[in-house]
Amino acid sequence: MHSDIAQKSSMRDLDALNDFVKNQLDGVSKELLLRVQIKDLCTLLDQKANLNDVNSTLEVVQREVEVCIKDQ
């Protein structure tokens, strides 16, 4: 009977340890995914067009549209 109790106790301990390790690995995985997403976001923000670039492009488009309208 003592060996049955000891075995059940060690199985519970093993299950608890298994759950703990699984939770820790899940947490690390989530942190890594978040870091990757932050890195991607920073890269995208670095590549975004600034306001001067957008305005100058819009001016070029407006001039081209005006030229097309005058030609018709």
C-alpha angles and dihedrals in degrees: 000000000000091000090051091054092045091049093048089048093051091047089053090049091049092049090048091049090048091052091047094051091046091051091048092050091048089052093050091048091052092049091051092050090049092050091050090050092049090050091051091047092052090049091051093048091051090053098047118115117255123232094258091055092050093047094048091049091050090051091053091049091048092051091049091049091049090050090051092049093049091050093055 
